[in-house]
Every structure is written in structure tokens, then in C-alpha cells.
């Protein structure tokens, strides 16, 4: 009886800690964001903050541009991560795979800011890439502060977040399934389409969600690598909070960003027919 009581008391304490953590770090700030988005400078209820989003083209066009690029970068990350994940899990020994994966994880240890600045130096007019190509006599257009440099930076940073969930899914794939399909005369394309991708789909959806949400909520990459050519929705939110000090409008835009990301995640899960429990594992 005493042991059962102590276990129940311990579970109650852990439960209160979890509930308190969720309330303080998730519920409370988002509730404040939601309430602030419906108030004006005088603290009165208003819909003007949301109406301004729909009335000015720059706001909703930037919103759509940000979300489109989030989906596009998630797709590029998938194209690179899918064959790489299969190679690391099925084609090489485990020790070699772990070593290569460690190398891929190293950039995460220095932080996003250092990685972004390193790409800025590399892609600049005096950087290594452009200088090397000029030595070879190849005339290269501007690389930095373009959609190309922004996309490259995003894919580089987000690649690991797509790779790891796919690898986790493929590790449970029985090699006998692929071998049996080959023995029955199935082409490599058919095996990828009918066996590998469906089996890895929970990891693909999970990785897509992580990459997409990370990209649309990022501020450093579009500002440093994209420059003036890439107006990001988070930049508008940043300017409202810290430049114009219009916190109510910034709260409305922040809440719209949250709602938009939740809708895209829900739509992705519905389209792919995945169960939410498998995706978040």
C-alpha cells in the first residue's frame, strides 16, 4: 500500500510539472498573443489588425511567399534526404553510417548564426565559390542575397531534420521485402514507389513538418542570405514588434502564422493518410 501511494504521489508530482510546463511555455504566451491581436492601442476590442493583413497586398503576398518557400524547401530536403537515408541505413555498415551521420550533425553544434555567416562569406563576391570559378574562366552571376543563396542556406540547415526521421523509419524496413521484389522482376522505380516510400512515409511526413515549421519561422537565413530579394513574413512580425512597436499588429500576424502552419500540418497528414501517433513518434 505504501509503495502504491508513493508511486501515485510521484506520478501526481510529475503530472503537475508537465501541466505547469505546458501552461507556462505554450498556453500562456499563445493566449497573450491571441488576446493582444484583438486589441488596439487603447486596449479595446478590434478586428483592424486582422483586416489590415487582408487589405494590404504586401502582407498576404509575403505570407503566401513564405509558406510556398517552406513547402519548396521541405521538398528539396526530401529529394536529398531520401536516397541519403537509404544509403546510410541499408548500404553501408552501421559504424560507418554513425560516423557519417556524426559529420552531418557537426554544423548543428556551432549554431545557426555561425552557419549562416559562413555561407554568407562563401557566397560573397570575394568568396571561395565565385573566386574559384573565376580562376577557371567561368563568369558567375551574383550568388549572395538571391533566392538561390537563401534556398541553399535553408536546405543545408534543415537537411538533418528531414534525414533523421526518414532513417528511423527505414531502419525497420526488412531487406527481404526489397530482395523479394527484385526476385519477382520489379524495377528499382517500382520498389521505391511501392515499398520504400510507403514504408518511410511516417518519417517523411514528420521530417516535412519539422522542416516546414522551422523554415517559415526563421529570421536569420532570409535576412542574411536572402537580403532585400526575400521579404519573409517573420521579418514583418519582427518589424512590428521591435521597429514600429505595434505589438498588437505583430501579435495578429504571429497568430496568423501559427494558424497557417497548423493548417498545413493538418492538411499534410490528411493528404498522406498518416496517423498522427506514427508521425510524432
Residue pairs with C-beta under 8 A, 6 or more apart in sequence:
30 255
30 258
32 251
33 251
33 254
33 255
33 258
34 251
34 255
36 247
36 248
36 251
37 49
37 50
37 248
37 251
37 252
37 254
37 255
38 45
38 46
38 47
38 49
38 252
39 45
39 46
39 248
40 46
40 48
40 49
40 248
41 248
49 248
49 249
49 251
49 252
49 253
50 252
50 256
52 59
52 249
52 252
53 59
53 60
53 63
53 252
53 253
53 256
54 60
58 231
59 236
59 253
62 231
62 232
62 233
62 236
63 233
63 256
63 257
63 260
65 231
65 233
66 216
66 232
66 233
66 234
67 216
67 260
67 264
69 150
69 151
69 154
69 215
69 216
70 211
70 212
70 213
70 215
70 216
70 264
71 212
71 264
72 151
73 151
73 154
73 155
73 158
73 211
73 212
73 215
74 158
74 162
74 207
74 208
74 211
74 212
74 215
76 151
76 155
77 155
77 158
77 159
77 161
77 162
77 207
77 211
78 162
78 204
78 207
78 208
80 155
80 159
80 162
81 159
81 162
81 163
81 166
81 207
82 166
82 197
82 200
82 204
84 163
85 163
85 166
85 167
85 170
85 200
85 203
86 170
86 196
88 97
88 100
88 101
88 163
88 167
89 97
89 167
89 170
89 171
89 173
90 170
90 173
90 175
92 100
101 167
104 159
104 160
104 163
105 160
107 115
107 156
107 157
108 160
112 157
112 220
112 221
113 220
115 153
115 156
115 157
116 153
116 157
116 220
116 221
116 224
116 225
117 224
119 149
119 152
119 153
119 156
119 225
120 144
120 224
120 225
121 127
122 128
122 129
123 129
123 130
123 143
123 144
123 149
123 152
123 225
124 130
124 143
124 144
125 142
125 144
127 143
127 144
129 140
129 143
130 140
130 143
133 140
134 140
143 149
144 225
144 227
145 225
145 226
145 227
145 228
145 229
146 226
146 227
146 229
147 226
147 229
147 230
149 225
149 226
150 221
150 222
150 225
150 226
150 229
150 230
152 225
153 221
153 224
153 225
154 215
154 218
154 221
157 214
157 221
158 210
158 211
158 214
158 215
161 207
161 210
161 211
161 214
162 204
162 207
162 208
162 210
162 211
163 207
164 207
165 202
165 203
165 204
165 206
165 207
165 210
166 200
166 203
166 204
166 207
167 203
168 203
169 199
169 200
169 201
169 202
169 203
169 204
170 196
170 199
170 200
170 203
172 199
173 195
173 196
173 199
173 200
177 195
177 199
178 191
178 195
178 196
181 190
181 191
181 194
181 195
182 191
186 194
197 204
201 272
201 274
202 274
202 278
202 279
202 281
204 272
205 268
205 269
205 272
205 274
205 279
206 279
206 280
206 281
208 268
209 265
209 268
209 279
212 261
212 264
212 265
213 261
213 265
216 233
216 234
216 257
216 260
216 261
217 234
217 257
217 261
218 232
218 234
219 232
219 234
219 235
219 238
222 230
222 231
222 232
222 234
222 235
223 232
223 235
226 232
233 253
233 257
234 257
236 253
237 250
237 253
237 254
237 257
238 250
240 246
240 247
240 249
240 250
240 253
241 247
241 250
269 276
269 279
